[in-house]
Each structure stands twice: as C-alpha cells, then as structure tokens.
Amino acid sequence: MRIIRELLEFKPLNKKTDIHSALKFLSNIQKNKSIVFIISDFISPDYFKSLKISSSRHDITGIRIFDKSEKSIPNLGVIDVIDNETGDILTVNTASSKVRLAYENDYLSNVKTFESNFRRSGSGVINCGTEDSYVKKLLGYFKNR
C-alpha cells in the first residue's frame, strides 16, 4: 500500500517517457538482484538494449497500462490533439479512413514492440486496461509464474 500511495502522490519533473534512462538508472544504483515492475504505456524511444542488460541482473515485469479507447480514434472530423508529453498541438482529420487506420496500426505496432522487447529479454509482460482489476491481473500473473 505504501508503494501504491507513493506512486499516486508522485509528481514527475519531466512528462517525457524515457524507459532507457530509467533502466540505466536502475542498473547503476541497484547492484543486488531485485524484482522490478515498470509501469508505463511503453510509448518510448528504443529501450531494448538497456532492458536486456537490466533483465540479466533483475527479475523485470513490464506492466502496460492502456485505455481501450486508445486503440482507435472515431470519426470526429477535423480535431486538434495535444501530445501530453511535449505539449505539441496537431490538427488531425479523423474523417480520413487512412488517418484512422494509420493511428490503429501505430498503436498495434507499439503494443507488439512492448511485448516483443520484454519477451526477448526474458522479462514478464502484463497488459492492464484502465477498466481491468489490477489485483486480478497481478494474481493471475503470479499464479502462472
């Protein structure tokens, strides 16, 4: 409960996701074998090399948090979207089926990359939707291990 409370109250200094830096930091400060959970959407630049190095020392599990509405965007016409990490605003024509398909393909590619990176490094994978019970997901994960 203390860990969950600290996660909920944590205020990051930077909004950008950088899993590579987090794993590099882990490798530098934690020398003893540890159980590590990485909670993220895993939309981050290449982190496989640092994950592979960290996984050789630690028991790592990636917990991908997602909302089911992230998989595809509905036809809403022309809309402005904000990148939460950079603050950039982009105008998108969601009426275009090509735009919606490209978005969905990008989403599925990110999911595949996450799962592939973690499995190839020997790490565990949990996909947890915002509507899912994280307790059930964790219990199921540990029962299968």
Chimera marker file (.cmm) of the C-alpha trace (Angstrom):
<marker_set name="trace">
<marker id="1" x="0.000" y="0.000" z="0.000" r="1" g="1" b="0" radius="0.5"/>
<marker id="2" x="2.894" y="2.352" z="0.720" r="1" g="1" b="0" radius="0.5"/>
<marker id="3" x="4.262" y="1.846" z="-2.796" r="1" g="1" b="0" radius="0.5"/>
<marker id="4" x="0.856" y="2.495" z="-4.379" r="1" g="1" b="0" radius="0.5"/>
<marker id="5" x="0.392" y="5.630" z="-2.245" r="1" g="1" b="0" radius="0.5"/>
<marker id="6" x="3.815" y="6.941" z="-3.263" r="1" g="1" b="0" radius="0.5"/>
<marker id="7" x="3.065" y="6.258" z="-6.937" r="1" g="1" b="0" radius="0.5"/>
<marker id="8" x="-0.217" y="8.135" z="-6.705" r="1" g="1" b="0" radius="0.5"/>
<marker id="9" x="1.355" y="11.127" z="-4.970" r="1" g="1" b="0" radius="0.5"/>
<marker id="10" x="4.475" y="11.292" z="-7.148" r="1" g="1" b="0" radius="0.5"/>
<marker id="11" x="4.869" y="14.494" z="-9.189" r="1" g="1" b="0" radius="0.5"/>
<marker id="12" x="7.352" y="13.994" z="-12.054" r="1" g="1" b="0" radius="0.5"/>
<marker id="13" x="9.749" y="16.771" z="-13.016" r="1" g="1" b="0" radius="0.5"/>
<marker id="14" x="9.509" y="15.800" z="-16.686" r="1" g="1" b="0" radius="0.5"/>
<marker id="15" x="6.487" y="14.455" z="-18.582" r="1" g="1" b="0" radius="0.5"/>
<marker id="16" x="8.513" y="12.609" z="-21.241" r="1" g="1" b="0" radius="0.5"/>
<marker id="17" x="8.669" y="8.821" z="-21.061" r="1" g="1" b="0" radius="0.5"/>
<marker id="18" x="12.252" y="7.563" z="-21.204" r="1" g="1" b="0" radius="0.5"/>
<marker id="19" x="12.395" y="3.899" z="-20.257" r="1" g="1" b="0" radius="0.5"/>
<marker id="20" x="16.024" y="3.632" z="-21.395" r="1" g="1" b="0" radius="0.5"/>
<marker id="21" x="17.117" y="6.232" z="-18.807" r="1" g="1" b="0" radius="0.5"/>
<marker id="22" x="15.057" y="4.581" z="-16.071" r="1" g="1" b="0" radius="0.5"/>
<marker id="23" x="16.646" y="1.194" z="-16.788" r="1" g="1" b="0" radius="0.5"/>
<marker id="24" x="20.113" y="2.742" z="-16.954" r="1" g="1" b="0" radius="0.5"/>
<marker id="25" x="19.479" y="4.379" z="-13.560" r="1" g="1" b="0" radius="0.5"/>
<marker id="26" x="18.309" y="1.026" z="-12.175" r="1" g="1" b="0" radius="0.5"/>
<marker id="27" x="21.469" y="-0.711" z="-13.381" r="1" g="1" b="0" radius="0.5"/>
<marker id="28" x="23.664" y="1.985" z="-11.837" r="1" g="1" b="0" radius="0.5"/>
<marker id="29" x="22.097" y="2.068" z="-8.368" r="1" g="1" b="0" radius="0.5"/>
<marker id="30" x="20.723" y="-1.435" z="-7.765" r="1" g="1" b="0" radius="0.5"/>
<marker id="31" x="23.545" y="-3.964" z="-7.767" r="1" g="1" b="0" radius="0.5"/>
<marker id="32" x="21.698" y="-6.790" z="-5.982" r="1" g="1" b="0" radius="0.5"/>
<marker id="33" x="19.189" y="-8.903" z="-7.876" r="1" g="1" b="0" radius="0.5"/>
<marker id="34" x="15.752" y="-7.345" z="-7.453" r="1" g="1" b="0" radius="0.5"/>
<marker id="35" x="12.163" y="-7.789" z="-8.540" r="1" g="1" b="0" radius="0.5"/>
<marker id="36" x="11.309" y="-4.769" z="-10.695" r="1" g="1" b="0" radius="0.5"/>
<marker id="37" x="7.959" y="-3.620" z="-12.049" r="1" g="1" b="0" radius="0.5"/>
<marker id="38" x="7.906" y="-0.997" z="-14.790" r="1" g="1" b="0" radius="0.5"/>
<marker id="39" x="4.502" y="0.643" z="-15.128" r="1" g="1" b="0" radius="0.5"/>
<marker id="40" x="4.036" y="2.624" z="-18.339" r="1" g="1" b="0" radius="0.5"/>
<marker id="41" x="2.257" y="2.895" z="-21.670" r="1" g="1" b="0" radius="0.5"/>
<marker id="42" x="5.662" y="1.959" z="-23.171" r="1" g="1" b="0" radius="0.5"/>
<marker id="43" x="5.456" y="4.563" z="-25.902" r="1" g="1" b="0" radius="0.5"/>
<marker id="44" x="9.125" y="5.386" z="-25.613" r="1" g="1" b="0" radius="0.5"/>
<marker id="45" x="12.193" y="5.506" z="-27.850" r="1" g="1" b="0" radius="0.5"/>
<marker id="46" x="14.259" y="2.343" z="-28.215" r="1" g="1" b="0" radius="0.5"/>
<marker id="47" x="14.905" y="0.748" z="-24.838" r="1" g="1" b="0" radius="0.5"/>
<marker id="48" x="15.517" y="-2.900" z="-25.759" r="1" g="1" b="0" radius="0.5"/>
<marker id="49" x="19.291" y="-2.862" z="-25.198" r="1" g="1" b="0" radius="0.5"/>
<marker id="50" x="19.019" y="-1.383" z="-21.701" r="1" g="1" b="0" radius="0.5"/>
<marker id="51" x="16.110" y="-3.745" z="-20.913" r="1" g="1" b="0" radius="0.5"/>
<marker id="52" x="18.177" y="-6.759" z="-21.955" r="1" g="1" b="0" radius="0.5"/>
<marker id="53" x="21.083" y="-5.628" z="-19.741" r="1" g="1" b="0" radius="0.5"/>
<marker id="54" x="18.813" y="-4.942" z="-16.757" r="1" g="1" b="0" radius="0.5"/>
<marker id="55" x="16.937" y="-8.220" z="-17.256" r="1" g="1" b="0" radius="0.5"/>
<marker id="56" x="20.184" y="-10.167" z="-16.989" r="1" g="1" b="0" radius="0.5"/>
<marker id="57" x="20.564" y="-8.821" z="-13.427" r="1" g="1" b="0" radius="0.5"/>
<marker id="58" x="16.967" y="-8.396" z="-12.267" r="1" g="1" b="0" radius="0.5"/>
<marker id="59" x="13.564" y="-10.065" z="-12.495" r="1" g="1" b="0" radius="0.5"/>
<marker id="60" x="11.695" y="-7.432" z="-14.532" r="1" g="1" b="0" radius="0.5"/>
<marker id="61" x="7.995" y="-7.261" z="-15.372" r="1" g="1" b="0" radius="0.5"/>
<marker id="62" x="6.545" y="-4.638" z="-17.683" r="1" g="1" b="0" radius="0.5"/>
<marker id="63" x="3.010" y="-3.551" z="-16.835" r="1" g="1" b="0" radius="0.5"/>
<marker id="64" x="1.483" y="-1.761" z="-19.813" r="1" g="1" b="0" radius="0.5"/>
<marker id="65" x="-1.398" y="0.473" z="-18.798" r="1" g="1" b="0" radius="0.5"/>
<marker id="66" x="-3.859" y="1.377" z="-21.537" r="1" g="1" b="0" radius="0.5"/>
<marker id="67" x="-7.378" y="2.583" z="-22.120" r="1" g="1" b="0" radius="0.5"/>
<marker id="68" x="-9.484" y="0.690" z="-24.655" r="1" g="1" b="0" radius="0.5"/>
<marker id="69" x="-10.292" y="3.985" z="-26.385" r="1" g="1" b="0" radius="0.5"/>
<marker id="70" x="-6.590" y="4.343" z="-27.304" r="1" g="1" b="0" radius="0.5"/>
<marker id="71" x="-6.733" y="1.540" z="-29.884" r="1" g="1" b="0" radius="0.5"/>
<marker id="72" x="-8.634" y="3.525" z="-32.477" r="1" g="1" b="0" radius="0.5"/>
<marker id="73" x="-9.967" y="7.023" z="-32.981" r="1" g="1" b="0" radius="0.5"/>
<marker id="74" x="-13.551" y="7.599" z="-34.030" r="1" g="1" b="0" radius="0.5"/>
<marker id="75" x="-14.567" y="9.728" z="-36.994" r="1" g="1" b="0" radius="0.5"/>
<marker id="76" x="-14.861" y="13.134" z="-35.325" r="1" g="1" b="0" radius="0.5"/>
<marker id="77" x="-13.906" y="15.251" z="-38.327" r="1" g="1" b="0" radius="0.5"/>
<marker id="78" x="-11.039" y="17.714" z="-38.016" r="1" g="1" b="0" radius="0.5"/>
<marker id="79" x="-9.811" y="17.976" z="-34.427" r="1" g="1" b="0" radius="0.5"/>
<marker id="80" x="-6.848" y="19.358" z="-32.502" r="1" g="1" b="0" radius="0.5"/>
<marker id="81" x="-4.965" y="16.837" z="-30.376" r="1" g="1" b="0" radius="0.5"/>
<marker id="82" x="-2.349" y="17.593" z="-27.729" r="1" g="1" b="0" radius="0.5"/>
<marker id="83" x="0.723" y="15.461" z="-27.128" r="1" g="1" b="0" radius="0.5"/>
<marker id="84" x="0.676" y="15.153" z="-23.337" r="1" g="1" b="0" radius="0.5"/>
<marker id="85" x="4.445" y="14.664" z="-23.139" r="1" g="1" b="0" radius="0.5"/>
<marker id="86" x="5.570" y="17.535" z="-25.383" r="1" g="1" b="0" radius="0.5"/>
<marker id="87" x="2.567" y="19.867" z="-25.289" r="1" g="1" b="0" radius="0.5"/>
<marker id="88" x="2.569" y="19.992" z="-29.101" r="1" g="1" b="0" radius="0.5"/>
<marker id="89" x="-0.808" y="20.556" z="-30.772" r="1" g="1" b="0" radius="0.5"/>
<marker id="90" x="-1.567" y="18.733" z="-34.001" r="1" g="1" b="0" radius="0.5"/>
<marker id="91" x="-4.616" y="19.143" z="-36.225" r="1" g="1" b="0" radius="0.5"/>
<marker id="92" x="-5.900" y="15.733" z="-37.372" r="1" g="1" b="0" radius="0.5"/>
<marker id="93" x="-8.584" y="14.881" z="-39.901" r="1" g="1" b="0" radius="0.5"/>
<marker id="94" x="-10.217" y="11.861" z="-38.239" r="1" g="1" b="0" radius="0.5"/>
<marker id="95" x="-12.749" y="11.665" z="-41.089" r="1" g="1" b="0" radius="0.5"/>
<marker id="96" x="-9.978" y="10.139" z="-43.197" r="1" g="1" b="0" radius="0.5"/>
<marker id="97" x="-10.049" y="6.333" z="-43.019" r="1" g="1" b="0" radius="0.5"/>
<marker id="98" x="-6.316" y="6.348" z="-43.885" r="1" g="1" b="0" radius="0.5"/>
<marker id="99" x="-5.577" y="8.504" z="-40.828" r="1" g="1" b="0" radius="0.5"/>
<marker id="100" x="-7.655" y="6.263" z="-38.553" r="1" g="1" b="0" radius="0.5"/>
<marker id="101" x="-6.030" y="3.106" z="-39.967" r="1" g="1" b="0" radius="0.5"/>
<marker id="102" x="-2.521" y="4.574" z="-39.601" r="1" g="1" b="0" radius="0.5"/>
<marker id="103" x="-3.306" y="5.501" z="-35.984" r="1" g="1" b="0" radius="0.5"/>
<marker id="104" x="-4.566" y="1.993" z="-35.189" r="1" g="1" b="0" radius="0.5"/>
<marker id="105" x="-1.571" y="0.382" z="-36.923" r="1" g="1" b="0" radius="0.5"/>
<marker id="106" x="0.799" y="2.600" z="-34.927" r="1" g="1" b="0" radius="0.5"/>
<marker id="107" x="-0.963" y="1.647" z="-31.700" r="1" g="1" b="0" radius="0.5"/>
<marker id="108" x="-0.779" y="-2.085" z="-32.509" r="1" g="1" b="0" radius="0.5"/>
<marker id="109" x="2.885" y="-1.718" z="-33.506" r="1" g="1" b="0" radius="0.5"/>
<marker id="110" x="3.674" y="-0.130" z="-30.113" r="1" g="1" b="0" radius="0.5"/>
<marker id="111" x="1.922" y="-2.991" z="-28.299" r="1" g="1" b="0" radius="0.5"/>
<marker id="112" x="3.794" y="-5.580" z="-30.369" r="1" g="1" b="0" radius="0.5"/>
<marker id="113" x="7.129" y="-3.830" z="-29.748" r="1" g="1" b="0" radius="0.5"/>
<marker id="114" x="6.490" y="-3.736" z="-25.987" r="1" g="1" b="0" radius="0.5"/>
<marker id="115" x="5.602" y="-7.435" z="-25.823" r="1" g="1" b="0" radius="0.5"/>
<marker id="116" x="8.453" y="-8.456" z="-28.122" r="1" g="1" b="0" radius="0.5"/>
<marker id="117" x="11.055" y="-6.402" z="-26.241" r="1" g="1" b="0" radius="0.5"/>
<marker id="118" x="10.070" y="-7.830" z="-22.875" r="1" g="1" b="0" radius="0.5"/>
<marker id="119" x="9.720" y="-11.443" z="-24.004" r="1" g="1" b="0" radius="0.5"/>
<marker id="120" x="13.034" y="-11.404" z="-25.939" r="1" g="1" b="0" radius="0.5"/>
<marker id="121" x="14.793" y="-10.058" z="-22.847" r="1" g="1" b="0" radius="0.5"/>
<marker id="122" x="13.271" y="-12.793" z="-20.665" r="1" g="1" b="0" radius="0.5"/>
<marker id="123" x="11.058" y="-10.347" z="-18.786" r="1" g="1" b="0" radius="0.5"/>
<marker id="124" x="7.415" y="-10.689" z="-17.841" r="1" g="1" b="0" radius="0.5"/>
<marker id="125" x="4.516" y="-8.904" z="-19.511" r="1" g="1" b="0" radius="0.5"/>
<marker id="126" x="1.201" y="-7.703" z="-18.099" r="1" g="1" b="0" radius="0.5"/>
<marker id="127" x="-1.314" y="-5.752" z="-20.168" r="1" g="1" b="0" radius="0.5"/>
<marker id="128" x="-3.755" y="-3.951" z="-17.894" r="1" g="1" b="0" radius="0.5"/>
<marker id="129" x="-6.615" y="-1.837" z="-19.161" r="1" g="1" b="0" radius="0.5"/>
<marker id="130" x="-7.931" y="1.023" z="-17.101" r="1" g="1" b="0" radius="0.5"/>
<marker id="131" x="-11.208" y="-0.890" z="-16.747" r="1" g="1" b="0" radius="0.5"/>
<marker id="132" x="-9.421" y="-4.061" z="-15.531" r="1" g="1" b="0" radius="0.5"/>
<marker id="133" x="-8.828" y="-5.052" z="-11.935" r="1" g="1" b="0" radius="0.5"/>
<marker id="134" x="-5.071" y="-4.734" z="-11.441" r="1" g="1" b="0" radius="0.5"/>
<marker id="135" x="-5.348" y="-7.077" z="-8.445" r="1" g="1" b="0" radius="0.5"/>
<marker id="136" x="-6.771" y="-9.873" z="-10.626" r="1" g="1" b="0" radius="0.5"/>
<marker id="137" x="-4.152" y="-9.224" z="-13.318" r="1" g="1" b="0" radius="0.5"/>
<marker id="138" x="-1.302" y="-9.423" z="-10.790" r="1" g="1" b="0" radius="0.5"/>
<marker id="139" x="-2.703" y="-12.527" z="-9.081" r="1" g="1" b="0" radius="0.5"/>
<marker id="140" x="-3.152" y="-14.264" z="-12.443" r="1" g="1" b="0" radius="0.5"/>
<marker id="141" x="0.361" y="-13.295" z="-13.471" r="1" g="1" b="0" radius="0.5"/>
<marker id="142" x="1.947" y="-14.698" z="-10.289" r="1" g="1" b="0" radius="0.5"/>
<marker id="143" x="-0.137" y="-17.890" z="-10.433" r="1" g="1" b="0" radius="0.5"/>
<marker id="144" x="1.117" y="-18.565" z="-13.971" r="1" g="1" b="0" radius="0.5"/>
<marker id="145" x="4.733" y="-17.999" z="-12.936" r="1" g="1" b="0" radius="0.5"/>
<link id1="1" id2="2" r="1" g="1" b="0" radius="0.2"/>
<link id1="2" id2="3" r="1" g="1" b="0" radius="0.2"/>
<link id1="3" id2="4" r="1" g="1" b="0" radius="0.2"/>
<link id1="4" id2="5" r="1" g="1" b="0" radius="0.2"/>
<link id1="5" id2="6" r="1" g="1" b="0" radius="0.2"/>
<link id1="6" id2="7" r="1" g="1" b="0" radius="0.2"/>
<link id1="7" id2="8" r="1" g="1" b="0" radius="0.2"/>
<link id1="8" id2="9" r="1" g="1" b="0" radius="0.2"/>
<link id1="9" id2="10" r="1" g="1" b="0" radius="0.2"/>
<link id1="10" id2="11" r="1" g="1" b="0" radius="0.2"/>
<link id1="11" id2="12" r="1" g="1" b="0" radius="0.2"/>
<link id1="12" id2="13" r="1" g="1" b="0" radius="0.2"/>
<link id1="13" id2="14" r="1" g="1" b="0" radius="0.2"/>
<link id1="14" id2="15" r="1" g="1" b="0" radius="0.2"/>
<link id1="15" id2="16" r="1" g="1" b="0" radius="0.2"/>
<link id1="16" id2="17" r="1" g="1" b="0" radius="0.2"/>
<link id1="17" id2="18" r="1" g="1" b="0" radius="0.2"/>
<link id1="18" id2="19" r="1" g="1" b="0" radius="0.2"/>
<link id1="19" id2="20" r="1" g="1" b="0" radius="0.2"/>
<link id1="20" id2="21" r="1" g="1" b="0" radius="0.2"/>
<link id1="21" id2="22" r="1" g="1" b="0" radius="0.2"/>
<link id1="22" id2="23" r="1" g="1" b="0" radius="0.2"/>
<link id1="23" id2="24" r="1" g="1" b="0" radius="0.2"/>
<link id1="24" id2="25" r="1" g="1" b="0" radius="0.2"/>
<link id1="25" id2="26" r="1" g="1" b="0" radius="0.2"/>
<link id1="26" id2="27" r="1" g="1" b="0" radius="0.2"/>
<link id1="27" id2="28" r="1" g="1" b="0" radius="0.2"/>
<link id1="28" id2="29" r="1" g="1" b="0" radius="0.2"/>
<link id1="29" id2="30" r="1" g="1" b="0" radius="0.2"/>
<link id1="30" id2="31" r="1" g="1" b="0" radius="0.2"/>
<link id1="31" id2="32" r="1" g="1" b="0" radius="0.2"/>
<link id1="32" id2="33" r="1" g="1" b="0" radius="0.2"/>
<link id1="33" id2="34" r="1" g="1" b="0" radius="0.2"/>
<link id1="34" id2="35" r="1" g="1" b="0" radius="0.2"/>
<link id1="35" id2="36" r="1" g="1" b="0" radius="0.2"/>
<link id1="36" id2="37" r="1" g="1" b="0" radius="0.2"/>
<link id1="37" id2="38" r="1" g="1" b="0" radius="0.2"/>
<link id1="38" id2="39" r="1" g="1" b="0" radius="0.2"/>
<link id1="39" id2="40" r="1" g="1" b="0" radius="0.2"/>
<link id1="40" id2="41" r="1" g="1" b="0" radius="0.2"/>
<link id1="41" id2="42" r="1" g="1" b="0" radius="0.2"/>
<link id1="42" id2="43" r="1" g="1" b="0" radius="0.2"/>
<link id1="43" id2="44" r="1" g="1" b="0" radius="0.2"/>
<link id1="44" id2="45" r="1" g="1" b="0" radius="0.2"/>
<link id1="45" id2="46" r="1" g="1" b="0" radius="0.2"/>
<link id1="46" id2="47" r="1" g="1" b="0" radius="0.2"/>
<link id1="47" id2="48" r="1" g="1" b="0" radius="0.2"/>
<link id1="48" id2="49" r="1" g="1" b="0" radius="0.2"/>
<link id1="49" id2="50" r="1" g="1" b="0" radius="0.2"/>
<link id1="50" id2="51" r="1" g="1" b="0" radius="0.2"/>
<link id1="51" id2="52" r="1" g="1" b="0" radius="0.2"/>
<link id1="52" id2="53" r="1" g="1" b="0" radius="0.2"/>
<link id1="53" id2="54" r="1" g="1" b="0" radius="0.2"/>
<link id1="54" id2="55" r="1" g="1" b="0" radius="0.2"/>
<link id1="55" id2="56" r="1" g="1" b="0" radius="0.2"/>
<link id1="56" id2="57" r="1" g="1" b="0" radius="0.2"/>
<link id1="57" id2="58" r="1" g="1" b="0" radius="0.2"/>
<link id1="58" id2="59" r="1" g="1" b="0" radius="0.2"/>
<link id1="59" id2="60" r="1" g="1" b="0" radius="0.2"/>
<link id1="60" id2="61" r="1" g="1" b="0" radius="0.2"/>
<link id1="61" id2="62" r="1" g="1" b="0" radius="0.2"/>
<link id1="62" id2="63" r="1" g="1" b="0" radius="0.2"/>
<link id1="63" id2="64" r="1" g="1" b="0" radius="0.2"/>
<link id1="64" id2="65" r="1" g="1" b="0" radius="0.2"/>
<link id1="65" id2="66" r="1" g="1" b="0" radius="0.2"/>
<link id1="66" id2="67" r="1" g="1" b="0" radius="0.2"/>
<link id1="67" id2="68" r="1" g="1" b="0" radius="0.2"/>
<link id1="68" id2="69" r="1" g="1" b="0" radius="0.2"/>
<link id1="69" id2="70" r="1" g="1" b="0" radius="0.2"/>
<link id1="70" id2="71" r="1" g="1" b="0" radius="0.2"/>
<link id1="71" id2="72" r="1" g="1" b="0" radius="0.2"/>
<link id1="72" id2="73" r="1" g="1" b="0" radius="0.2"/>
<link id1="73" id2="74" r="1" g="1" b="0" radius="0.2"/>
<link id1="74" id2="75" r="1" g="1" b="0" radius="0.2"/>
<link id1="75" id2="76" r="1" g="1" b="0" radius="0.2"/>
<link id1="76" id2="77" r="1" g="1" b="0" radius="0.2"/>
<link id1="77" id2="78" r="1" g="1" b="0" radius="0.2"/>
<link id1="78" id2="79" r="1" g="1" b="0" radius="0.2"/>
<link id1="79" id2="80" r="1" g="1" b="0" radius="0.2"/>
<link id1="80" id2="81" r="1" g="1" b="0" radius="0.2"/>
<link id1="81" id2="82" r="1" g="1" b="0" radius="0.2"/>
<link id1="82" id2="83" r="1" g="1" b="0" radius="0.2"/>
<link id1="83" id2="84" r="1" g="1" b="0" radius="0.2"/>
<link id1="84" id2="85" r="1" g="1" b="0" radius="0.2"/>
<link id1="85" id2="86" r="1" g="1" b="0" radius="0.2"/>
<link id1="86" id2="87" r="1" g="1" b="0" radius="0.2"/>
<link id1="87" id2="88" r="1" g="1" b="0" radius="0.2"/>
<link id1="88" id2="89" r="1" g="1" b="0" radius="0.2"/>
<link id1="89" id2="90" r="1" g="1" b="0" radius="0.2"/>
<link id1="90" id2="91" r="1" g="1" b="0" radius="0.2"/>
<link id1="91" id2="92" r="1" g="1" b="0" radius="0.2"/>
<link id1="92" id2="93" r="1" g="1" b="0" radius="0.2"/>
<link id1="93" id2="94" r="1" g="1" b="0" radius="0.2"/>
<link id1="94" id2="95" r="1" g="1" b="0" radius="0.2"/>
<link id1="95" id2="96" r="1" g="1" b="0" radius="0.2"/>
<link id1="96" id2="97" r="1" g="1" b="0" radius="0.2"/>
<link id1="97" id2="98" r="1" g="1" b="0" radius="0.2"/>
<link id1="98" id2="99" r="1" g="1" b="0" radius="0.2"/>
<link id1="99" id2="100" r="1" g="1" b="0" radius="0.2"/>
<link id1="100" id2="101" r="1" g="1" b="0" radius="0.2"/>
<link id1="101" id2="102" r="1" g="1" b="0" radius="0.2"/>
<link id1="102" id2="103" r="1" g="1" b="0" radius="0.2"/>
<link id1="103" id2="104" r="1" g="1" b="0" radius="0.2"/>
<link id1="104" id2="105" r="1" g="1" b="0" radius="0.2"/>
<link id1="105" id2="106" r="1" g="1" b="0" radius="0.2"/>
<link id1="106" id2="107" r="1" g="1" b="0" radius="0.2"/>
<link id1="107" id2="108" r="1" g="1" b="0" radius="0.2"/>
<link id1="108" id2="109" r="1" g="1" b="0" radius="0.2"/>
<link id1="109" id2="110" r="1" g="1" b="0" radius="0.2"/>
<link id1="110" id2="111" r="1" g="1" b="0" radius="0.2"/>
<link id1="111" id2="112" r="1" g="1" b="0" radius="0.2"/>
<link id1="112" id2="113" r="1" g="1" b="0" radius="0.2"/>
<link id1="113" id2="114" r="1" g="1" b="0" radius="0.2"/>
<link id1="114" id2="115" r="1" g="1" b="0" radius="0.2"/>
<link id1="115" id2="116" r="1" g="1" b="0" radius="0.2"/>
<link id1="116" id2="117" r="1" g="1" b="0" radius="0.2"/>
<link id1="117" id2="118" r="1" g="1" b="0" radius="0.2"/>
<link id1="118" id2="119" r="1" g="1" b="0" radius="0.2"/>
<link id1="119" id2="120" r="1" g="1" b="0" radius="0.2"/>
<link id1="120" id2="121" r="1" g="1" b="0" radius="0.2"/>
<link id1="121" id2="122" r="1" g="1" b="0" radius="0.2"/>
<link id1="122" id2="123" r="1" g="1" b="0" radius="0.2"/>
<link id1="123" id2="124" r="1" g="1" b="0" radius="0.2"/>
<link id1="124" id2="125" r="1" g="1" b="0" radius="0.2"/>
<link id1="125" id2="126" r="1" g="1" b="0" radius="0.2"/>
<link id1="126" id2="127" r="1" g="1" b="0" radius="0.2"/>
<link id1="127" id2="128" r="1" g="1" b="0" radius="0.2"/>
<link id1="128" id2="129" r="1" g="1" b="0" radius="0.2"/>
<link id1="129" id2="130" r="1" g="1" b="0" radius="0.2"/>
<link id1="130" id2="131" r="1" g="1" b="0" radius="0.2"/>
<link id1="131" id2="132" r="1" g="1" b="0" radius="0.2"/>
<link id1="132" id2="133" r="1" g="1" b="0" radius="0.2"/>
<link id1="133" id2="134" r="1" g="1" b="0" radius="0.2"/>
<link id1="134" id2="135" r="1" g="1" b="0" radius="0.2"/>
<link id1="135" id2="136" r="1" g="1" b="0" radius="0.2"/>
<link id1="136" id2="137" r="1" g="1" b="0" radius="0.2"/>
<link id1="137" id2="138" r="1" g="1" b="0" radius="0.2"/>
<link id1="138" id2="139" r="1" g="1" b="0" radius="0.2"/>
<link id1="139" id2="140" r="1" g="1" b="0" radius="0.2"/>
<link id1="140" id2="141" r="1" g="1" b="0" radius="0.2"/>
<link id1="141" id2="142" r="1" g="1" b="0" radius="0.2"/>
<link id1="142" id2="143" r="1" g="1" b="0" radius="0.2"/>
<link id1="143" id2="144" r="1" g="1" b="0" radius="0.2"/>
<link id1="144" id2="145" r="1" g="1" b="0" radius="0.2"/>
</marker_set>
